[in-house]
Amino acid sequence: MLRIVFMGSPDFAVPTLEALIAHPDCEVCAVVTQPDKPAGRGRQLAAPPVKLCALDHNIPCYQPEKLKTQEMYDTLSALEPDFFVTIAYGKILRQAFLDIPKIAPVNLHASLLPKYRGAAPVQWAIINGEKETGVCLMKMDAGMDTGPVYARTLTAIADDETPETLFARLSKLSADLLMKHLFDIACGKLMPVPQDGTPTTAPMLQKSLGAISFDTDAKTLDALCRGISTWPTAFTSLNGKRLAIHMTHAIDSDTQEKPGTILGFDPASKSLLVACAKGTLAIHTLQPEGKKKMDAESFFNGYRPAGLVLGYA
């Protein structure tokens, strides 16, 4: 029976926790997750999804504001775990904590390491137009996603991929990858291999990333809009008011119009066409300031914006 301390926070981590709970030869002896945080319009405190899963299964759950305390060290040490399993926990463990598990502290990271080390690998893979990504099962060290890798699994990134769709797929792949290899790691059949290649980073997204410019090529702009569609969301300006842009796709056809010019509505793709420096951006859903999200056809019929130019002066 493997004793496991699980560390994670968002929905992305829940399938892996559930897979460990369901396995007859695993005992999740504790869960460590982020503190409850305000959410929604009412800013009421909301528990992390991992906490809710732990409570459903009567697993002790810890939510330290800071993990690097003697109290948490003593608590986790007393559990005598074989493994720490972390996935999207959101905190870096210092070496003293990494030395607690009898076998190994392992982490599931949603990229093909050493590419996209950091907090937002899924979003940056989409933003940068990657054609594939995946999940790495790694042995943790004191660095930021720098530890050696036990195994990895790959998945293609579709042309219409969003963080929402990619997170859902990678979440399941993470659980499958761990359960496929955990017992081989436990008995020493699988050893980690140092990361090979040029590292890149995936820092936390900033709200300013949402301010888009049409003075670029449509494919680059489409990838950015999709990559930040969950947060912070792309936005521009129409007649001095904010206009959020949600779902898009790129069209290769060029135009002589000024970048940002609304060319019209395309009934075939049900999208609003906007000129870019190269190519055309087709926008499927938008949200004018103070209004609800709407499809391109409703926006076009309501605002009659053909010929107007999007963007900040």
C-alpha positions in Angstrom: 0.0 0.0 0.0 1.5 3.3 -1.1 0.9 6.2 1.3 0.4 9.5 -0.6 0.2 13.1 0.3 -1.6 14.9 -2.6 -1.0 18.6 -3.4 -3.2 20.4 -5.9 -5.8 23.1 -6.1 -8.0 23.6 -9.3 -10.3 21.3 -11.3 -7.3 20.3 -13.4 -6.0 18.3 -10.4 -9.2 16.5 -9.4 -9.0 13.5 -11.9 -5.5 12.6 -10.6 -6.7 12.8 -7.0 -9.7 10.7 -7.9 -7.6 8.1 -9.6 -5.4 7.7 -6.6 -8.3 7.4 -4.3 -9.9 4.8 -6.4 -6.8 2.6 -6.6 -6.9 -0.3 -4.1 -3.1 -0.1 -3.5 -3.0 3.6 -2.8 -3.9 5.5 0.4 -4.2 9.2 0.1 -3.5 10.1 3.7 -3.7 13.8 3.3 -4.4 16.6 0.8 -2.7 20.0 0.8 -4.3 22.7 -1.2 -4.7 26.5 -1.4 -6.7 28.5 1.1 -10.4 29.3 0.2 -10.5 32.5 -1.9 -13.2 35.0 -2.8 -14.9 34.2 -6.1 -17.8 35.4 -8.2 -19.6 38.7 -8.2 -20.5 38.4 -4.5 -16.8 37.6 -3.6 -17.9 34.8 -1.3 -15.2 32.5 -0.1 -15.0 29.4 -2.3 -13.1 26.2 -1.6 -10.6 24.8 -4.2 -12.1 21.9 -6.1 -9.4 19.6 -4.7 -10.6 20.4 -1.2 -14.2 19.5 -2.1 -13.0 16.2 -3.5 -11.0 15.5 -0.4 -13.9 16.3 1.9 -16.2 14.0 -0.2 -13.9 11.2 0.6 -13.2 12.1 4.2 -9.5 12.8 3.6 -7.8 15.2 5.9 -7.2 18.5 4.1 -4.7 21.2 4.9 -4.8 24.8 3.5 -1.7 26.6 4.8 -1.2 30.2 3.7 2.5 29.4 3.8 3.8 25.9 3.3 7.2 26.7 4.6 6.5 26.4 8.3 7.8 24.1 10.9 4.2 23.1 11.8 3.5 21.9 8.2 6.8 20.2 8.1 6.1 18.3 11.3 2.5 17.5 10.1 3.6 16.0 6.8 6.6 14.2 8.2 4.4 12.5 10.8 2.3 11.0 8.0 5.4 9.0 6.7 4.3 9.2 3.1 5.9 7.2 0.3 5.1 9.9 -2.3 4.2 13.5 -2.6 2.1 13.8 -5.7 1.6 17.4 -6.8 -0.3 18.8 -9.8 -1.2 22.5 -10.2 -0.7 23.2 -6.5 0.7 26.7 -7.0 3.5 26.7 -4.4 7.2 25.7 -4.7 8.4 23.2 -2.1 11.7 23.8 -0.4 14.2 20.9 -0.2 13.4 20.0 3.4 9.9 19.2 2.3 11.0 17.3 -0.8 13.1 15.0 1.4 10.0 13.9 3.4 8.6 11.2 1.1 10.3 7.8 1.5 10.3 7.2 -2.3 9.9 10.4 -4.2 8.1 13.8 -4.5 6.6 13.7 -8.0 4.9 16.4 -10.1 2.7 16.4 -13.1 3.4 19.4 -15.3 1.3 20.3 -18.4 4.0 20.8 -20.9 6.8 19.0 -22.7 9.6 19.9 -20.4 12.0 21.8 -20.5 9.6 23.9 -22.6 7.1 26.1 -20.7 8.3 25.8 -17.2 6.1 27.9 -14.9 2.6 28.8 -14.0 0.7 29.0 -17.4 2.1 26.3 -19.8 -1.3 25.5 -21.4 -2.1 29.1 -22.2 1.4 29.9 -23.6 1.5 26.8 -25.8 -1.7 28.1 -27.5 -0.6 31.7 -27.6 2.7 30.7 -29.2 1.0 28.6 -31.9 2.5 25.2 -30.8 1.2 22.2 -32.6 1.6 19.8 -29.7 2.0 19.7 -26.0 1.6 17.1 -23.3 2.2 16.2 -19.7 5.5 15.3 -17.9 5.7 13.1 -14.8 8.8 14.4 -13.1 10.7 14.0 -9.9 10.6 17.3 -8.1 13.6 19.3 -7.1 13.9 22.8 -5.5 13.7 24.6 -8.9 10.8 25.7 -11.0 9.9 22.5 -13.0 13.5 21.6 -13.4 13.5 18.1 -12.1 14.3 14.9 -14.1 11.4 13.3 -16.0 10.1 9.8 -15.5 7.7 9.8 -18.4 5.6 12.0 -20.8 2.6 11.8 -22.9 1.8 14.0 -26.0 -1.4 15.5 -27.5 -2.0 17.7 -30.5 -3.1 21.3 -30.2 -6.1 21.9 -32.5 -6.5 25.0 -34.6 -9.5 26.0 -32.6 -8.0 25.0 -29.2 -8.7 27.0 -26.1 -7.3 26.6 -22.6 -10.7 25.2 -21.5 -10.6 22.3 -24.0 -6.9 21.7 -23.6 -7.0 21.7 -19.8 -9.8 19.1 -19.9 -7.8 16.8 -22.1 -4.5 17.2 -20.3 -6.2 16.7 -16.9 -7.3 13.2 -17.9 -3.9 12.5 -19.5 -2.2 13.5 -16.2 -4.2 11.0 -14.2 -3.5 8.2 -16.7 0.2 9.0 -16.9 0.6 8.9 -13.1 -1.3 5.6 -12.6 0.6 4.0 -15.5 4.0 4.6 -14.0 3.6 5.2 -10.2 4.2 1.6 -9.2 7.2 1.2 -11.5 8.7 4.2 -9.8 7.9 2.7 -6.4 9.7 -0.5 -7.1 12.7 1.1 -8.9 11.9 -0.1 -12.4 11.5 3.4 -13.7 14.2 6.1 -13.1 14.0 9.8 -14.0 16.0 11.2 -16.9 17.4 14.8 -16.8 15.5 17.3 -19.0 17.1 17.8 -22.4 16.7 20.8 -24.6 16.5 24.6 -24.4 14.3 25.7 -21.5 11.5 28.2 -22.0 9.2 29.7 -19.4 5.4 30.1 -19.0 4.9 33.0 -16.6 1.6 33.9 -15.0 -0.7 35.8 -17.4 -1.0 39.5 -16.9 -4.2 41.5 -17.5 -2.4 43.8 -19.9 -1.9 40.9 -22.3 -5.6 41.3 -23.2 -5.1 44.6 -25.0 -4.8 43.5 -28.6 -3.6 45.2 -31.8 -4.7 44.4 -35.3 -1.5 45.7 -36.7 -0.1 42.1 -36.8 -0.9 38.9 -38.7 -4.3 37.2 -38.1 -2.8 33.9 -37.2 -0.8 35.4 -34.4 -3.7 37.4 -33.2 -6.1 34.4 -33.3 -3.7 32.3 -31.2 -3.4 35.1 -28.6 -7.2 35.6 -28.4 -7.8 31.8 -27.9 -4.9 31.5 -25.5 -6.3 34.1 -23.2 -10.0 33.4 -23.7 -10.4 32.0 -20.2 -8.5 35.0 -18.6 -7.8 37.8 -19.1 -9.8 37.8 -22.4 -8.8 39.8 -25.4 -10.2 43.3 -25.8 -10.1 46.3 -28.1 -12.2 49.5 -28.4 -15.1 50.5 -30.6 -16.1 54.2 -30.5 -14.1 54.7 -27.4 -15.8 51.8 -25.5 -14.2 48.5 -24.5 -15.1 45.5 -26.7 -14.2 42.0 -25.4 -13.3 39.4 -28.0 -13.8 35.8 -27.2 -13.8 33.1 -29.9 -11.9 33.7 -33.2 -10.3 32.1 -36.1 -7.8 33.3 -38.8 -8.4 33.7 -42.5 -5.5 34.0 -44.9 -7.1 36.5 -47.3 -5.5 39.9 -47.2 -7.2 43.3 -47.6 -6.1 46.8 -48.4 -8.1 48.2 -45.5 -6.5 49.7 -42.4 -5.8 47.1 -39.7 -8.8 47.0 -37.3 -11.3 47.9 -40.0 -14.6 45.9 -39.7 -15.1 44.4 -43.1 -18.5 43.0 -42.6 -20.3 39.8 -41.5 -19.6 36.5 -43.1 -22.8 34.3 -43.1 -20.9 31.1 -43.9 -18.7 31.2 -40.8 -21.1 33.4 -38.8 -18.3 35.7 -37.9 -17.4 39.4 -37.9 -14.4 40.0 -40.3 -11.7 42.4 -39.2 -8.7 43.5 -41.3 -5.2 42.7 -39.9 -1.8 43.8 -41.1 -1.7 40.3 -42.7 -4.8 38.2 -43.2 -8.2 38.6 -41.6 -9.5 37.9 -38.1 -12.9 36.2 -37.9 -14.6 36.9 -34.6 -17.4 34.6 -33.5 -18.3 36.0 -30.1 -18.0 39.5 -28.6 -19.0 41.4 -25.5 -19.6 45.2 -25.7 -18.9 47.2 -22.6 -21.8 46.8 -20.1 -23.5 44.1 -22.3 -23.8 40.4 -22.2 -21.7 38.2 -24.5 -23.2 37.9 -27.9 -22.6 36.1 -31.2 -21.2 38.0 -34.2 -24.4 38.1 -36.1 -26.3 39.7 -33.2 -23.5 42.2 -32.7 -23.4 43.1 -36.4 -27.2 43.5 -36.7 -27.4 45.6 -33.5 -24.4 47.9 -34.0 -24.1 48.1 -37.8 -20.3 48.5 -37.5 -19.1 47.9 -41.0 -16.3 50.3 -42.0 -15.6 51.3 -38.4 -12.1 50.8 -37.0 -11.4 48.8 -33.8 -8.5 49.9 -31.6 -7.3 52.5 -29.3 -6.2 55.8 -30.8 
